[in-house]
Structure formats: C-alpha cells, structure tokens
Amino acid sequence: MSEITGHEELIDRAFATAGTTGIVLPPVDVNGVLHERYEVTPPASFTATSLWDMEVRKAKAPDKYLPALVKPGSLEVFPGERHGRFEDFTRVSEQGLWLKQDTFGVVVEHVRLDHHDKRAYFVGAERYRAPDGRAFEAGTGQPIFHVEHSVAGSEEAPLNLWRIVHLTDRPDPALVAYFDGMGRDPYLRVFNEVYLREDLNRTLMRR
C-alpha cells in the first residue's frame, strides 16, 4: 500500500519550498506534434481517453514505455488499493540518473492515479518496506524527486502536461538545463511513440 496520502498536496508543497529545483515543461499538443512531425500508418490521433490509457500503462510498466531510462529486469510494482477515483501503488526500479544516464540508481515511487481528473502522481521516497518485508532504499546519486503527468485539453485535442520537482537544498541549474532541453525536443516523448507502435499497432516515421 502506498505510504503517501496527499500526493498532489505534497508535490505542490515541494514546488513552493525554497531551495527545491522545480521544472514545468510546456504543454504538448500531442496531435499537433504527431501530425506535423510523423508519418503514421495507418493514420492515428490521440484522444484524451487514449492519452490517459497510455499514462496508466506507463505508470505500471515504465520499463516498457521508458526503455532507455529503466534498467531491464529491475522493476517491481507493489499493489496498493483502488478507492473511488484513485488508484494507489508503489513501484521500485533502477533508473538512469538524469545527468549521467549510463549510471543507474534505485528509485522508490509512491504512485497515485486520479482516473477522474486524468492526473498521475509519482512521489519519490528515500525508503520503502514491501509487504513481504523486504526493505528498499533509494540511490543517492541524485536528489529525490516527485513527478506529475496529466492530461488536459479536450477529448479530441488533448494536451500532455508534465512537471517535476527535485528535493534539493538550492536550485540546481544543471537539472534545469537538462529538462529545458527536453522541453525543446520537437518530437513526442518516447512513451508516446511506444504506445502508438506497440499498443495501437501503428508504424511511425519521423519527419
């Protein structure tokens, strides 16, 4: 079971805390990018429903949707509970460090999926004791971080929103520069491409 209850409030509080390093990427018009930057066979578009389906799948299988980030074979997902609009669970994996992606560290994340508002929260933690008694500790190669992925816009013209906050003592310009570069990428994020290829059975070619 997740050990966190107020996921959104905790992330908002971290953003408001002096010294943390928070980044909010520009909203992504996924269909605008898809139609401008890709040849898609057969043609396809995202809806808010399908974009949220992708977010749910990615939350539960980040090794599939972020293959360059998550070390193969390292993912464990510990079921939590479903209560109304919310679905909670915890995942532990080894992930490449943001600024040194050939080096991996353990990342513990308490996850909440808000199926009503289409928002996914990932609250980083220093340690976690699994239901079977095993103890996990996060790596120390980079600061603990919290992430939110969400879907906005309309059903036919959805937007992908993304923000991250690192629990630093002072803002880290190197992290800001890394994510600013990510925000300038003219293509969709890899998880969008994986979903189109593997779940919607589309062939993609970048322009």
Summary of the structure (lengths in Angstrom):
residues: 207
radius of gyration: 16.9
end to end distance: 43.9
largest distance: 49.8
contacts: 612
relative contact order: 0.24
helix: 27%
strand: 39%
